[in-house]
Every structure is written in C-alpha cells, then in structure tokens.
Amino acid sequence: MRSKEIDQAMATSERLEKLQQMLAREPNDTFLLYGIAMEHKKLNDAAAAVEFLDRVTRLDPGYCYAYHQKGLVHESQGDTDAARAAYREGIQAAIRKGDDHARGEIEAALSMIE
C-alpha cells in the first residue's frame, strides 16, 4: 500500500473504533450503526457492512439509504440478485415513508443493473 492509502485505512480504522465505543453506550442508535456500516464498506468488509445495514433496517425499516448502501455493497461483490432485492426493499421503504428523493435515487441505482 502507498503511504496515502495506509493513512486513509488508519483513519477509517480509528473512526470505526470511536463509533464502536459510542455504539457500546447506545446499541440501538441507527445513525451509529449506519456509520459503522459505511466504515466497514470503506474497508471492503462487505459482510460486516451488510450486517450493520441489516441492523439499521431492523430497527428502522424506513431508513431508505441503508437499503441503497446494502445494494451497493452487494453490487461491489458481484451479487446483482441481492443488490436488486435490497434496492427493491429500499424503494418500498421510500414509498411507505413518502421520501420521493430517496425513491428516485434507489430506482436509478436499480435501473443501472436491470
């Protein structure tokens, strides 16, 4: 790894550690769970990213962007079927929530793989 990549990985790891410490105090905080998922995504830890995104949507089924990110993670792993399913769930969540902006973004992501 180049020096810049090492610095970025260390910063991501430090952020992840801080988020996990905060999560220990607030285990059902969807914002923290989402943040941890995004840090795992940056570290290319797809399984952990999906695990935390699933925790977000179990606690808050209307957290539309968690479905979107889950779809992106599945896409990055080459699992387009799982990505499609995540995007479709996100679209339904956005419809239930009345979030047209999220719905449009997730529909656009879905259309890229259909």
PLY file of the C-alpha trace (Angstrom):
ply
format ascii 1.0
element vertex 114
property float x
property float y
property float z
element edge 113
property int vertex1
property int vertex2
end_header
0.00 0.00 0.00
1.12 3.51 -0.66
1.51 5.95 2.21
-1.72 7.81 1.40
-3.70 4.54 1.31
-2.19 3.48 4.63
-3.10 6.84 6.19
-6.67 6.55 4.91
-7.02 2.98 6.20
-5.72 4.03 9.62
-8.11 6.99 9.77
-11.02 4.73 8.81
-9.97 2.22 11.45
-9.77 4.97 14.10
-13.24 6.28 13.14
-14.61 2.75 13.30
-13.16 2.24 16.77
-14.69 5.51 18.02
-18.07 4.67 16.52
-17.99 1.23 18.14
-17.23 2.80 21.52
-20.23 5.10 21.14
-22.38 2.17 19.99
-21.50 0.31 23.19
-23.32 3.09 25.06
-26.22 3.36 22.56
-26.60 -0.11 20.93
-29.78 0.78 19.02
-28.62 4.08 17.54
-29.31 3.73 13.83
-27.06 6.68 12.94
-24.11 4.97 14.65
-24.96 1.61 13.09
-25.14 3.20 9.65
-21.82 4.97 10.24
-20.17 1.72 11.27
-21.56 0.03 8.17
-20.06 2.77 6.00
-16.67 2.38 7.67
-16.76 -1.37 7.01
-17.70 -0.61 3.41
-14.63 1.64 3.08
-12.50 -1.20 4.45
-14.02 -3.56 1.85
-15.53 -5.70 4.60
-18.78 -6.43 2.77
-20.12 -8.99 5.24
-19.77 -6.63 8.21
-21.21 -3.72 6.21
-24.30 -5.75 5.29
-24.65 -7.00 8.87
-24.75 -3.44 10.23
-27.05 -2.21 7.44
-29.43 -5.05 8.29
-29.37 -3.97 11.93
-30.29 -0.44 10.82
-33.29 -1.59 8.80
-34.48 -3.96 11.52
-34.56 -1.03 13.95
-35.85 1.50 11.40
-37.49 -0.05 8.32
-37.84 3.46 6.87
-34.08 4.13 6.78
-34.08 4.16 2.97
-30.41 4.82 2.39
-29.43 1.73 4.36
-31.12 -0.36 1.66
-29.39 1.72 -1.02
-25.98 1.17 0.56
-26.72 -2.52 1.04
-27.46 -2.76 -2.67
-24.18 -1.01 -3.50
-22.25 -3.39 -1.24
-23.85 -6.40 -2.92
-23.06 -4.93 -6.33
-19.42 -4.46 -5.33
-19.32 -8.18 -4.54
-20.88 -9.12 -7.87
-24.16 -10.27 -6.31
-26.65 -8.45 -8.53
-29.60 -10.55 -7.34
-29.03 -9.47 -3.73
-28.44 -5.89 -4.90
-31.74 -5.88 -6.78
-33.55 -7.22 -3.72
-32.01 -4.55 -1.47
-32.89 -1.79 -3.93
-36.46 -3.03 -4.25
-36.82 -3.12 -0.46
-35.44 0.41 -0.33
-37.90 1.63 -2.94
-40.78 0.15 -0.94
-39.42 1.74 2.25
-39.18 5.12 0.49
-42.76 4.78 -0.78
-44.03 3.96 2.72
-42.08 6.88 4.14
-43.12 9.26 1.36
-39.48 10.04 0.51
-39.57 10.72 -3.23
-35.93 11.80 -3.34
-34.67 8.54 -1.83
-37.05 6.60 -4.03
-35.65 8.27 -7.15
-32.05 7.63 -6.17
-32.67 3.98 -5.37
-34.72 3.48 -8.55
-31.80 4.96 -10.52
-29.39 2.50 -8.87
-31.74 -0.38 -9.65
-32.12 0.69 -13.27
-28.34 0.52 -13.70
-28.35 -3.24 -13.10
-31.59 -4.23 -14.80
0 1
1 2
2 3
3 4
4 5
5 6
6 7
7 8
8 9
9 10
10 11
11 12
12 13
13 14
14 15
15 16
16 17
17 18
18 19
19 20
20 21
21 22
22 23
23 24
24 25
25 26
26 27
27 28
28 29
29 30
30 31
31 32
32 33
33 34
34 35
35 36
36 37
37 38
38 39
39 40
40 41
41 42
42 43
43 44
44 45
45 46
46 47
47 48
48 49
49 50
50 51
51 52
52 53
53 54
54 55
55 56
56 57
57 58
58 59
59 60
60 61
61 62
62 63
63 64
64 65
65 66
66 67
67 68
68 69
69 70
70 71
71 72
72 73
73 74
74 75
75 76
76 77
77 78
78 79
79 80
80 81
81 82
82 83
83 84
84 85
85 86
86 87
87 88
88 89
89 90
90 91
91 92
92 93
93 94
94 95
95 96
96 97
97 98
98 99
99 100
100 101
101 102
102 103
103 104
104 105
105 106
106 107
107 108
108 109
109 110
110 111
111 112
112 113
